[in-house]
Amino acid sequence: FHDLNGAIGLSTIERWCKVTRESGSINLSKSPGRPRIIRTKAAIQKLKKRLSRRNVSARKLSRDLVISQTSFRRVLKDDLQLRAYKVQTEPLLTDEHKAVNRTDAYIRGGIRQKRKFPQKLMVWLGVCSKGVSPLVIFEKGTVDHDRYIKEVLPIALKYGNKVFGNDWVFQQDGAKPHTHGKTQDWCAENFPSFIDKDHWPPDSPDLNPLDYCIWNDFAQSMNWDKVT
């Protein structure tokens, strides 16, 4: 029973064993279960021939063959292994057209060479209603909480105090250097006010102008042909 467990019901296995003990073989005179009335072999072949003659909607075919749409879909999917699709129209382009388009794209700067392993550069920027903070550039290595505290937070604090005095709130996203305990302690001790990791509202694109606006505009304004 172990090899067939899960594939065939236990009652079926026991019945087969009984038949084998009594007759020495298993001879199923008919298929188990209720006989098919709609999805018969003749109906399947009839539908297959109709499909091969001309394109017609599934709704019209099911109505012409007097088959419910549910049974019709089962025949298409399970018996004939067919899938619905929509014909996509596209311009008929020759090889000459494609070559001209490719050349034109290259001339207009639409094709750029890309290094396989380019040098990465991380930057930090603060944004507020009065403008943007000085840009902090990390030329080497990754940014952990220690580096974030030493190189970023003092810049943010100096800029915020210069622009707003002592009446402003520092907000950052949920990156690990931002939510680290030491980072949270530094922010609590130095900023006039800040949104800590336990009170940061989830799914708040309006509170992330950098991710949803500034960085995109910044990337589009760059001259990528000069980026190596």
PyRosetta script that sets phi, psi and omega in degrees:
from pyrosetta import init, pose_from_sequence

init()
pose = pose_from_sequence("FHDLNGAIGLSTIERWCKVTRESGSINLSKSPGRPRIIRTKAAIQKLKKRLSRRNVSARKLSRDLVISQTSFRRVLKDDLQLRAYKVQTEPLLTDEHKAVNRTDAYIRGGIRQKRKFPQKLMVWLGVCSKGVSPLVIFEKGTVDHDRYIKEVLPIALKYGNKVFGNDWVFQQDGAKPHTHGKTQDWCAENFPSFIDKDHWPPDSPDLNPLDYCIWNDFAQSMNWDKVT")
pose.set_psi(1, -22.6)
pose.set_omega(1, -171.3)
pose.set_phi(2, -65.2)
pose.set_psi(2, -41.4)
pose.set_omega(2, -175.4)
pose.set_phi(3, -68.1)
pose.set_psi(3, -29.4)
pose.set_omega(3, -177.4)
pose.set_phi(4, -97.4)
pose.set_psi(4, 0.3)
pose.set_omega(4, -176.1)
pose.set_phi(5, -64.3)
pose.set_psi(5, 128.1)
pose.set_omega(5, 179.9)
pose.set_phi(6, 95.0)
pose.set_psi(6, -24.4)
pose.set_omega(6, 179.9)
pose.set_phi(7, -94.0)
pose.set_psi(7, -36.0)
pose.set_omega(7, -178.8)
pose.set_phi(8, -131.6)
pose.set_psi(8, 143.2)
pose.set_omega(8, -179.2)
pose.set_phi(9, -62.5)
pose.set_psi(9, 149.1)
pose.set_omega(9, -178.6)
pose.set_phi(10, -62.8)
pose.set_psi(10, -38.4)
pose.set_omega(10, -179.8)
pose.set_phi(11, -64.0)
pose.set_psi(11, -36.6)
pose.set_omega(11, 178.1)
pose.set_phi(12, -66.4)
pose.set_psi(12, -42.8)
pose.set_omega(12, 178.7)
pose.set_phi(13, -62.4)
pose.set_psi(13, -43.5)
pose.set_omega(13, 179.2)
pose.set_phi(14, -63.5)
pose.set_psi(14, -38.1)
pose.set_omega(14, 179.0)
pose.set_phi(15, -66.5)
pose.set_psi(15, -39.9)
pose.set_omega(15, 177.4)
pose.set_phi(16, -64.0)
pose.set_psi(16, -41.7)
pose.set_omega(16, 178.8)
pose.set_phi(17, -61.8)
pose.set_psi(17, -39.9)
pose.set_omega(17, 179.7)
pose.set_phi(18, -65.1)
pose.set_psi(18, -44.3)
pose.set_omega(18, 178.8)
pose.set_phi(19, -63.1)
pose.set_psi(19, -39.2)
pose.set_omega(19, 179.7)
pose.set_phi(20, -65.5)
pose.set_psi(20, -41.9)
pose.set_omega(20, 179.1)
pose.set_phi(21, -65.4)
pose.set_psi(21, -35.2)
pose.set_omega(21, -176.2)
pose.set_phi(22, -82.6)
pose.set_psi(22, -39.0)
pose.set_omega(22, -174.7)
pose.set_phi(23, -114.0)
pose.set_psi(23, -13.2)
pose.set_omega(23, -179.8)
pose.set_phi(24, 88.1)
pose.set_psi(24, -5.1)
pose.set_omega(24, 178.7)
pose.set_phi(25, -156.7)
pose.set_psi(25, 168.8)
pose.set_omega(25, 176.7)
pose.set_phi(26, -107.3)
pose.set_psi(26, 118.3)
pose.set_omega(26, -179.9)
pose.set_phi(27, -126.7)
pose.set_psi(27, 99.6)
pose.set_omega(27, -179.9)
pose.set_phi(28, -85.9)
pose.set_psi(28, 111.3)
pose.set_omega(28, -177.8)
pose.set_phi(29, -69.6)
pose.set_psi(29, -25.8)
pose.set_omega(29, 179.0)
pose.set_phi(30, -150.8)
pose.set_psi(30, 158.9)
pose.set_omega(30, 179.9)
pose.set_phi(31, -67.1)
pose.set_psi(31, 140.6)
pose.set_omega(31, 179.2)
pose.set_phi(32, -69.1)
pose.set_psi(32, 156.8)
pose.set_omega(32, 178.1)
pose.set_phi(33, 90.7)
pose.set_psi(33, 177.2)
pose.set_omega(33, -177.9)
pose.set_phi(34, -71.8)
pose.set_psi(34, 135.5)
pose.set_omega(34, -179.5)
pose.set_phi(35, -67.8)
pose.set_psi(35, 148.5)
pose.set_omega(35, 179.3)
pose.set_phi(36, -73.8)
pose.set_psi(36, 138.7)
pose.set_omega(36, 178.0)
pose.set_phi(37, -112.1)
pose.set_psi(37, -39.1)
pose.set_omega(37, -177.5)
pose.set_phi(38, -97.5)
pose.set_psi(38, -51.2)
pose.set_omega(38, -176.5)
pose.set_phi(39, -85.2)
pose.set_psi(39, 57.4)
pose.set_omega(39, 178.6)
pose.set_phi(40, -82.6)
pose.set_psi(40, 167.3)
pose.set_omega(40, 178.8)
pose.set_phi(41, -62.2)
pose.set_psi(41, -37.9)
pose.set_omega(41, 179.6)
pose.set_phi(42, -65.2)
pose.set_psi(42, -41.6)
pose.set_omega(42, 179.8)
pose.set_phi(43, -66.5)
pose.set_psi(43, -37.9)
pose.set_omega(43, 179.4)
pose.set_phi(44, -65.4)
pose.set_psi(44, -44.0)
pose.set_omega(44, 178.6)
pose.set_phi(45, -65.6)
pose.set_psi(45, -37.5)
pose.set_omega(45, 178.6)
pose.set_phi(46, -63.6)
pose.set_psi(46, -43.2)
pose.set_omega(46, 178.6)
pose.set_phi(47, -66.2)
pose.set_psi(47, -38.4)
pose.set_omega(47, 179.7)
pose.set_phi(48, -62.5)
pose.set_psi(48, -41.1)
pose.set_omega(48, 179.0)
pose.set_phi(49, -66.9)
pose.set_psi(49, -40.4)
pose.set_omega(49, 179.5)
pose.set_phi(50, -63.4)
pose.set_psi(50, -37.4)
pose.set_omega(50, 179.6)
pose.set_phi(51, -68.9)
pose.set_psi(51, -32.2)
pose.set_omega(51, -177.6)
pose.set_phi(52, -77.1)
pose.set_psi(52, -18.2)
pose.set_omega(52, -176.3)
pose.set_phi(53, -79.0)
pose.set_psi(53, -48.8)
pose.set_omega(53, -177.2)
pose.set_phi(54, -158.7)
pose.set_psi(54, 161.5)
pose.set_omega(54, 178.1)
pose.set_phi(55, -75.5)
pose.set_psi(55, 130.9)
pose.set_omega(55, -179.8)
pose.set_phi(56, -150.7)
pose.set_psi(56, 151.5)
pose.set_omega(56, -178.0)
pose.set_phi(57, -71.3)
pose.set_psi(57, 152.3)
pose.set_omega(57, 179.2)
pose.set_phi(58, -63.6)
pose.set_psi(58, -36.2)
pose.set_omega(58, -179.6)
pose.set_phi(59, -64.3)
pose.set_psi(59, -42.9)
pose.set_omega(59, -179.7)
pose.set_phi(60, -68.0)
pose.set_psi(60, -39.8)
pose.set_omega(60, 179.2)
pose.set_phi(61, -63.5)
pose.set_psi(61, -44.4)
pose.set_omega(61, 179.9)
pose.set_phi(62, -63.7)
pose.set_psi(62, -33.8)
pose.set_omega(62, 178.2)
pose.set_phi(63, -72.0)
pose.set_psi(63, -40.5)
pose.set_omega(63, 179.9)
pose.set_phi(64, -66.8)
pose.set_psi(64, -37.4)
pose.set_omega(64, -177.9)
pose.set_phi(65, -89.2)
pose.set_psi(65, 1.6)
pose.set_omega(65, 179.3)
pose.set_phi(66, 55.9)
pose.set_psi(66, 51.5)
pose.set_omega(66, 177.2)
pose.set_phi(67, -126.0)
pose.set_psi(67, 137.6)
pose.set_omega(67, 177.9)
pose.set_phi(68, -62.8)
pose.set_psi(68, 152.5)
pose.set_omega(68, -179.0)
pose.set_phi(69, -63.3)
pose.set_psi(69, -30.9)
pose.set_omega(69, 177.7)
pose.set_phi(70, -65.1)
pose.set_psi(70, -48.8)
pose.set_omega(70, 178.4)
pose.set_phi(71, -64.9)
pose.set_psi(71, -37.2)
pose.set_omega(71, 179.5)
pose.set_phi(72, -61.9)
pose.set_psi(72, -44.5)
pose.set_omega(72, 179.1)
pose.set_phi(73, -65.6)
pose.set_psi(73, -35.4)
pose.set_omega(73, 177.7)
pose.set_phi(74, -65.1)
pose.set_psi(74, -39.7)
pose.set_omega(74, 178.2)
pose.set_phi(75, -63.6)
pose.set_psi(75, -45.3)
pose.set_omega(75, -179.4)
pose.set_phi(76, -63.0)
pose.set_psi(76, -45.8)
pose.set_omega(76, -173.2)
pose.set_phi(77, -81.2)
pose.set_psi(77, -49.3)
pose.set_omega(77, -172.2)
pose.set_phi(78, -87.6)
pose.set_psi(78, -39.9)
pose.set_omega(78, -174.8)
pose.set_phi(79, -90.0)
pose.set_psi(79, -43.9)
pose.set_omega(79, -177.4)
pose.set_phi(80, -98.2)
pose.set_psi(80, -6.6)
pose.set_omega(80, 178.7)
pose.set_phi(81, 54.9)
pose.set_psi(81, 44.7)
pose.set_omega(81, 179.8)
pose.set_phi(82, -106.3)
pose.set_psi(82, 152.2)
pose.set_omega(82, 179.1)
pose.set_phi(83, -130.1)
pose.set_psi(83, 143.7)
pose.set_omega(83, 178.4)
pose.set_phi(84, -75.2)
pose.set_psi(84, 145.8)
pose.set_omega(84, 176.7)
pose.set_phi(85, -151.4)
pose.set_psi(85, 159.7)
pose.set_omega(85, 179.0)
pose.set_phi(86, -114.3)
pose.set_psi(86, 128.5)
pose.set_omega(86, -178.8)
pose.set_phi(87, -67.4)
pose.set_psi(87, 126.3)
pose.set_omega(87, 179.0)
pose.set_phi(88, -96.2)
pose.set_psi(88, 125.2)
pose.set_omega(88, 177.7)
pose.set_phi(89, -92.1)
pose.set_psi(89, 140.5)
pose.set_omega(89, 179.5)
pose.set_phi(90, -147.5)
pose.set_psi(90, 156.6)
pose.set_omega(90, -179.8)
pose.set_phi(91, -61.6)
pose.set_psi(91, 143.1)
pose.set_omega(91, 178.0)
pose.set_phi(92, -83.9)
pose.set_psi(92, 97.8)
pose.set_omega(92, -177.4)
pose.set_phi(93, -102.5)
pose.set_psi(93, 129.9)
pose.set_omega(93, 174.9)
pose.set_phi(94, -85.5)
pose.set_psi(94, 172.6)
pose.set_omega(94, 176.9)
pose.set_phi(95, -61.8)
pose.set_psi(95, -32.0)
pose.set_omega(95, 178.6)
pose.set_phi(96, -67.2)
pose.set_psi(96, -42.3)
pose.set_omega(96, 177.8)
pose.set_phi(97, -60.6)
pose.set_psi(97, -44.7)
pose.set_omega(97, -178.1)
pose.set_phi(98, -64.4)
pose.set_psi(98, -37.9)
pose.set_omega(98, 179.3)
pose.set_phi(99, -66.2)
pose.set_psi(99, -41.1)
pose.set_omega(99, 178.9)
pose.set_phi(100, -64.8)
pose.set_psi(100, -44.0)
pose.set_omega(100, 179.6)
pose.set_phi(101, -62.4)
pose.set_psi(101, -39.5)
pose.set_omega(101, -179.4)
pose.set_phi(102, -66.6)
pose.set_psi(102, -42.3)
pose.set_omega(102, 178.3)
pose.set_phi(103, -65.2)
pose.set_psi(103, -42.0)
pose.set_omega(103, 179.8)
pose.set_phi(104, -64.1)
pose.set_psi(104, -39.6)
pose.set_omega(104, 178.7)
pose.set_phi(105, -65.2)
pose.set_psi(105, -37.1)
pose.set_omega(105, 179.3)
pose.set_phi(106, -67.0)
pose.set_psi(106, -41.4)
pose.set_omega(106, -179.6)
pose.set_phi(107, -65.3)
pose.set_psi(107, -39.8)
pose.set_omega(107, -177.3)
pose.set_phi(108, -81.4)
pose.set_psi(108, -0.7)
pose.set_omega(108, 178.8)
pose.set_phi(109, 87.5)
pose.set_psi(109, 15.1)
pose.set_omega(109, -179.6)
pose.set_phi(110, -78.8)
pose.set_psi(110, -14.5)
pose.set_omega(110, 178.4)
pose.set_phi(111, -114.7)
pose.set_psi(111, 124.6)
pose.set_omega(111, -179.5)
pose.set_phi(112, -125.5)
pose.set_psi(112, 143.1)
pose.set_omega(112, 174.0)
pose.set_phi(113, -77.4)
pose.set_psi(113, 142.8)
pose.set_omega(113, -176.8)
pose.set_phi(114, -130.4)
pose.set_psi(114, 129.1)
pose.set_omega(114, 177.0)
pose.set_phi(115, -72.4)
pose.set_psi(115, 145.6)
pose.set_omega(115, -177.6)
pose.set_phi(116, -70.4)
pose.set_psi(116, -40.8)
pose.set_omega(116, 178.7)
pose.set_phi(117, -125.8)
pose.set_psi(117, 75.4)
pose.set_omega(117, -176.8)
pose.set_phi(118, -71.1)
pose.set_psi(118, 157.2)
pose.set_omega(118, 176.5)
pose.set_phi(119, -72.1)
pose.set_psi(119, 134.2)
pose.set_omega(119, -178.0)
pose.set_phi(120, -97.4)
pose.set_psi(120, 146.5)
pose.set_omega(120, -179.7)
pose.set_phi(121, -139.0)
pose.set_psi(121, 125.7)
pose.set_omega(121, 179.1)
pose.set_phi(122, -102.9)
pose.set_psi(122, 141.2)
pose.set_omega(122, 178.6)
pose.set_phi(123, -133.3)
pose.set_psi(123, 156.4)
pose.set_omega(123, 174.6)
pose.set_phi(124, -127.2)
pose.set_psi(124, 140.0)
pose.set_omega(124, -179.6)
pose.set_phi(125, -144.7)
pose.set_psi(125, 135.7)
pose.set_omega(125, 175.7)
pose.set_phi(126, -102.9)
pose.set_psi(126, 140.7)
pose.set_omega(126, -177.6)
pose.set_phi(127, -127.7)
pose.set_psi(127, 139.2)
pose.set_omega(127, 176.5)
pose.set_phi(128, -146.5)
pose.set_psi(128, -178.2)
pose.set_omega(128, -178.0)
pose.set_phi(129, -67.6)
pose.set_psi(129, -18.7)
pose.set_omega(129, -178.1)
pose.set_phi(130, -95.9)
pose.set_psi(130, -9.8)
pose.set_omega(130, -178.4)
pose.set_phi(131, 146.5)
pose.set_psi(131, -152.1)
pose.set_omega(131, -177.7)
pose.set_phi(132, -124.1)
pose.set_psi(132, 153.8)
pose.set_omega(132, -179.7)
pose.set_phi(133, -82.5)
pose.set_psi(133, 171.3)
pose.set_omega(133, 171.1)
pose.set_phi(134, -59.4)
pose.set_psi(134, 148.0)
pose.set_omega(134, -178.5)
pose.set_phi(135, -83.5)
pose.set_psi(135, 130.8)
pose.set_omega(135, 176.4)
pose.set_phi(136, -104.2)
pose.set_psi(136, 122.4)
pose.set_omega(136, -176.7)
pose.set_phi(137, -110.0)
pose.set_psi(137, 128.3)
pose.set_omega(137, 176.4)
pose.set_phi(138, -105.9)
pose.set_psi(138, 102.0)
pose.set_omega(138, -174.4)
pose.set_phi(139, -79.5)
pose.set_psi(139, -31.2)
pose.set_omega(139, -176.2)
pose.set_phi(140, -134.4)
pose.set_psi(140, 148.2)
pose.set_omega(140, 174.0)
pose.set_phi(141, 75.6)
pose.set_psi(141, -178.6)
pose.set_omega(141, 179.0)
pose.set_phi(142, -101.9)
pose.set_psi(142, 169.6)
pose.set_omega(142, -178.3)
pose.set_phi(143, -106.0)
pose.set_psi(143, 109.6)
pose.set_omega(143, 173.4)
pose.set_phi(144, -101.9)
pose.set_psi(144, -175.0)
pose.set_omega(144, -175.5)
pose.set_phi(145, -65.7)
pose.set_psi(145, -35.6)
pose.set_omega(145, 179.6)
pose.set_phi(146, -63.8)
pose.set_psi(146, -45.6)
pose.set_omega(146, -179.8)
pose.set_phi(147, -68.3)
pose.set_psi(147, -36.1)
pose.set_omega(147, 178.3)
pose.set_phi(148, -63.4)
pose.set_psi(148, -42.2)
pose.set_omega(148, 179.6)
pose.set_phi(149, -67.0)
pose.set_psi(149, -41.0)
pose.set_omega(149, -175.1)
pose.set_phi(150, -77.7)
pose.set_psi(150, -37.8)
pose.set_omega(150, -169.9)
pose.set_phi(151, -104.9)
pose.set_psi(151, -23.3)
pose.set_omega(151, -174.2)
pose.set_phi(152, -106.1)
pose.set_psi(152, -53.7)
pose.set_omega(152, -172.6)
pose.set_phi(153, -59.4)
pose.set_psi(153, -38.9)
pose.set_omega(153, 176.0)
pose.set_phi(154, -61.5)
pose.set_psi(154, -35.5)
pose.set_omega(154, 177.8)
pose.set_phi(155, -65.7)
pose.set_psi(155, -44.0)
pose.set_omega(155, 179.7)
pose.set_phi(156, -63.8)
pose.set_psi(156, -41.9)
pose.set_omega(156, -179.5)
pose.set_phi(157, -64.8)
pose.set_psi(157, -44.7)
pose.set_omega(157, -179.0)
pose.set_phi(158, -63.6)
pose.set_psi(158, -43.5)
pose.set_omega(158, -178.8)
pose.set_phi(159, -67.8)
pose.set_psi(159, -44.1)
pose.set_omega(159, -179.1)
pose.set_phi(160, -62.5)
pose.set_psi(160, -43.5)
pose.set_omega(160, 179.3)
pose.set_phi(161, -66.6)
pose.set_psi(161, -34.9)
pose.set_omega(161, 179.7)
pose.set_phi(162, -67.8)
pose.set_psi(162, -38.8)
pose.set_omega(162, -175.2)
pose.set_phi(163, -85.6)
pose.set_psi(163, -42.5)
pose.set_omega(163, -172.0)
pose.set_phi(164, -113.3)
pose.set_psi(164, -5.2)
pose.set_omega(164, -176.0)
pose.set_phi(165, 75.1)
pose.set_psi(165, -125.6)
pose.set_omega(165, -178.3)
pose.set_phi(166, -110.4)
pose.set_psi(166, 19.7)
pose.set_omega(166, -175.9)
pose.set_phi(167, -125.4)
pose.set_psi(167, 77.5)
pose.set_omega(167, 177.8)
pose.set_phi(168, -159.6)
pose.set_psi(168, 163.0)
pose.set_omega(168, -176.7)
pose.set_phi(169, -122.0)
pose.set_psi(169, 129.1)
pose.set_omega(169, 176.8)
pose.set_phi(170, -91.8)
pose.set_psi(170, 130.7)
pose.set_omega(170, -178.7)
pose.set_phi(171, -129.9)
pose.set_psi(171, 138.2)
pose.set_omega(171, 177.9)
pose.set_phi(172, -140.7)
pose.set_psi(172, 164.9)
pose.set_omega(172, -178.3)
pose.set_phi(173, -85.6)
pose.set_psi(173, -168.4)
pose.set_omega(173, -173.2)
pose.set_phi(174, -94.2)
pose.set_psi(174, 25.9)
pose.set_omega(174, 176.4)
pose.set_phi(175, -62.9)
pose.set_psi(175, 151.4)
pose.set_omega(175, -175.7)
pose.set_phi(176, -57.7)
pose.set_psi(176, -43.2)
pose.set_omega(176, 177.1)
pose.set_phi(177, -60.9)
pose.set_psi(177, -25.6)
pose.set_omega(177, -178.6)
pose.set_phi(178, -80.4)
pose.set_psi(178, -34.6)
pose.set_omega(178, -175.2)
pose.set_phi(179, -93.8)
pose.set_psi(179, -1.5)
pose.set_omega(179, 179.4)
pose.set_phi(180, -60.8)
pose.set_psi(180, 148.8)
pose.set_omega(180, -176.9)
pose.set_phi(181, -57.9)
pose.set_psi(181, -42.0)
pose.set_omega(181, -179.8)
pose.set_phi(182, -66.4)
pose.set_psi(182, -37.0)
pose.set_omega(182, 177.4)
pose.set_phi(183, -64.7)
pose.set_psi(183, -44.7)
pose.set_omega(183, 179.5)
pose.set_phi(184, -61.9)
pose.set_psi(184, -39.8)
pose.set_omega(184, 179.1)
pose.set_phi(185, -65.3)
pose.set_psi(185, -42.1)
pose.set_omega(185, -179.9)
pose.set_phi(186, -62.0)
pose.set_psi(186, -44.1)
pose.set_omega(186, -179.8)
pose.set_phi(187, -63.5)
pose.set_psi(187, -42.0)
pose.set_omega(187, -179.2)
pose.set_phi(188, -65.3)
pose.set_psi(188, -32.3)
pose.set_omega(188, -176.7)
pose.set_phi(189, -84.2)
pose.set_psi(189, -24.0)
pose.set_omega(189, -170.8)
pose.set_phi(190, -114.2)
pose.set_psi(190, -38.8)
pose.set_omega(190, -177.9)
pose.set_phi(191, -78.3)
pose.set_psi(191, 146.8)
pose.set_omega(191, 175.5)
pose.set_phi(192, -57.1)
pose.set_psi(192, -37.9)
pose.set_omega(192, 176.9)
pose.set_phi(193, -162.5)
pose.set_psi(193, 149.7)
pose.set_omega(193, 177.1)
pose.set_phi(194, -155.0)
pose.set_psi(194, 157.6)
pose.set_omega(194, 178.4)
pose.set_phi(195, -90.2)
pose.set_psi(195, 111.5)
pose.set_omega(195, -177.8)
pose.set_phi(196, -78.6)
pose.set_psi(196, 172.8)
pose.set_omega(196, -173.4)
pose.set_phi(197, -65.6)
pose.set_psi(197, -23.7)
pose.set_omega(197, -178.3)
pose.set_phi(198, -85.3)
pose.set_psi(198, -9.7)
pose.set_omega(198, -179.2)
pose.set_phi(199, -120.8)
pose.set_psi(199, 11.8)
pose.set_omega(199, 178.7)
pose.set_phi(200, -75.3)
pose.set_psi(200, 120.3)
pose.set_omega(200, -177.6)
pose.set_phi(201, -71.2)
pose.set_psi(201, 129.8)
pose.set_omega(201, -179.9)
pose.set_phi(202, -74.0)
pose.set_psi(202, 157.3)
pose.set_omega(202, 177.0)
pose.set_phi(203, 50.7)
pose.set_psi(203, 56.9)
pose.set_omega(203, -176.5)
pose.set_phi(204, -123.3)
pose.set_psi(204, 76.6)
pose.set_omega(204, -178.4)
pose.set_phi(205, -63.5)
pose.set_psi(205, -28.8)
pose.set_omega(205, 179.7)
pose.set_phi(206, -66.2)
pose.set_psi(206, -21.9)
pose.set_omega(206, 179.2)
pose.set_phi(207, -93.7)
pose.set_psi(207, 4.7)
pose.set_omega(207, 178.8)
pose.set_phi(208, -124.8)
pose.set_psi(208, 65.3)
pose.set_omega(208, -178.1)
pose.set_phi(209, -61.6)
pose.set_psi(209, -29.1)
pose.set_omega(209, 179.6)
pose.set_phi(210, -65.9)
pose.set_psi(210, -48.2)
pose.set_omega(210, -176.2)
pose.set_phi(211, -70.0)
pose.set_psi(211, -32.5)
pose.set_omega(211, -172.2)
pose.set_phi(212, -105.0)
pose.set_psi(212, -0.5)
pose.set_omega(212, -179.0)
pose.set_phi(213, -149.2)
pose.set_psi(213, -62.0)
pose.set_omega(213, -168.0)
pose.set_phi(214, -62.8)
pose.set_psi(214, -49.3)
pose.set_omega(214, -176.6)
pose.set_phi(215, -62.4)
pose.set_psi(215, -36.4)
pose.set_omega(215, 180.0)
pose.set_phi(216, -66.0)
pose.set_psi(216, -46.0)
pose.set_omega(216, 177.5)
pose.set_phi(217, -64.8)
pose.set_psi(217, -36.8)
pose.set_omega(217, 179.1)
pose.set_phi(218, -63.4)
pose.set_psi(218, -43.0)
pose.set_omega(218, -179.6)
pose.set_phi(219, -67.8)
pose.set_psi(219, -37.4)
pose.set_omega(219, -179.1)
pose.set_phi(220, -70.6)
pose.set_psi(220, -27.3)
pose.set_omega(220, -178.3)
pose.set_phi(221, -83.9)
pose.set_psi(221, -7.1)
pose.set_omega(221, -178.5)
pose.set_phi(222, -78.0)
pose.set_psi(222, 148.8)
pose.set_omega(222, 173.5)
pose.set_phi(223, -90.4)
pose.set_psi(223, 93.3)
pose.set_omega(223, -172.8)
pose.set_phi(224, -70.9)
pose.set_psi(224, -16.0)
pose.set_omega(224, 177.3)
pose.set_phi(225, -67.9)
pose.set_psi(225, -22.2)
pose.set_omega(225, -179.9)
pose.set_phi(226, -96.3)
pose.set_psi(226, -0.2)
pose.set_omega(226, 179.2)
pose.set_phi(227, -86.7)
pose.set_psi(227, 124.8)
pose.set_omega(227, -178.7)
pose.set_phi(228, -117.9)
pose.dump_pdb("model.pdb")
